[in-house]
Amino acid sequence: MDTIKMVDLHSQYLRIKPEIDEAIQQVLTSTAFIQGPEVNIFAQSLSRYIGGSLVIPCANGTDALQIAMMALDMKPGDEVILPVHTYVATAEVIALLGLTPVFIDVDKDTFNIAPALLESKITEKTKAIVPVHLYGQCADMEPILHIAAKYNLHVIEDVAQALGADYTFADGTTKKAGTIGTVGTTSFFPSKNLGCFGDGGAIFTNDKALGEKIKMISNHGQKIKYHHDIIGVNSRLDTLQAAVLNVKLNYLDGYAQRRNDAATYYDKALASIPTLTTPRRATNSTHVFHQYTIQVSDGLRDNLKSHLEAHGIPTMIYYPVPLHLQKAYKRAGFEEGSFPVTEELSKTVLSLPIHTEMKEEELEYISGTIKKFFHG
Ligand SMILES: *Cc1c(COP(=O)(O)O)cnc(C)c1O
């Protein structure tokens, strides 16, 4: 058996090498490295894929969040509510813009923002809610949208881990993650479900005027070259990355299927271990399994991690230190115990290898090694 990897980008590349190499070669020949035609082609194709929302490509997923917040005219001191169980980028851009990150705990089963806690966090200064669709499935958007409408708040969906997931409303209609709120942001970091060969990101919106503004901000605040109407940033998707993404977008649903197949295998194989909980599927979202994250109770998580490592199986902890306990974000009121679910998750979660190239023998070996750890 080959070395087991968390993500196998090399084998994935080999499967589609001729197409990718040709796409890259075309850009090299044209030398249109910035704003080449591939960028717009990709924006159009991704827009079709997500159901017609505008797509504005940018340099990475962190910039996407920042540009979205800049476009929504939030002022220093404004409060933005976000889950405390997330990647740091979400909180980082809020703080960078002088806004105040207001953390909220998550649901212990779905790992996503707990809508029932939202209203208690809303003040006069609240301007936006940032649901993060963590590990590959949508946060419960319908109640979030109701609360946002009631208090006149923007909803910025962080879709970096859930591109392609579908959310189903109570009336049966479905929408793609990132097209449900005011604006959606995503990342094409190589290991994301739709990954390029470097950094990349995009912003989604259904609001034409907002889309226009986002486009300007991402390109130095200009619509016409050298005419800067608003303050912007330099955050563009490279043509080379767009060329790669144009190829890979065609495979995204197939990739999600392969990730789901691996997840289903794990679900069955690991079902009967009392101290281990397999990921719960939300009833109103499909799952694209960016991560397959189990919870291990009785303080056994770190032992299991070491056991797997000793058997050549990599695992990751997303995330080992909750944001409110990070040095950069520590504030009064953020003591240990402030966000019990997230704190518990930081001690119990473990993400197993999952990617588009998982082989049955690998899944069998990983599950078998886990079962041996618990049952001897
Ligand atoms: C990866 C990720 C980001 C940031 O994306 P980059 O492209 O690495 O800047 C933001 N939010 C979440 C939830 C992520 O997983």
PDBQT file of the ligand as one rigid body, heavy atoms in Angstrom, charges set to zero:
ROOT
HETATM    1  C1  LIG A 401      -9.404  27.764   3.902  1.00  0.00    +0.000 C 
HETATM    2  C2  LIG A 401     -10.388  28.608   4.608  1.00  0.00    +0.000 A 
HETATM    3  C3  LIG A 401     -10.374  30.012   4.509  1.00  0.00    +0.000 A 
HETATM    4  C4  LIG A 401      -9.275  30.784   3.856  1.00  0.00    +0.000 C 
HETATM    5  O1  LIG A 401      -8.952  30.498   2.584  1.00  0.00    +0.000 OA
HETATM    6  P1  LIG A 401      -7.531  30.884   1.996  1.00  0.00    +0.000 P 
HETATM    7  O2  LIG A 401      -7.716  30.729   0.531  1.00  0.00    +0.000 OA
HETATM    8  O3  LIG A 401      -6.531  29.932   2.558  1.00  0.00    +0.000 OA
HETATM    9  O4  LIG A 401      -7.224  32.294   2.366  1.00  0.00    +0.000 OA
HETATM   10  C5  LIG A 401     -11.397  30.719   5.114  1.00  0.00    +0.000 A 
HETATM   11  N1  LIG A 401     -12.349  30.113   5.830  1.00  0.00    +0.000 NA
HETATM   12  C6  LIG A 401     -12.371  28.778   5.989  1.00  0.00    +0.000 A 
HETATM   13  C7  LIG A 401     -13.463  28.163   6.790  1.00  0.00    +0.000 C 
HETATM   14  C8  LIG A 401     -11.389  27.983   5.393  1.00  0.00    +0.000 A 
HETATM   15  O5  LIG A 401     -11.423  26.657   5.576  1.00  0.00    +0.000 OA
ENDROOT
TORSDOF 0
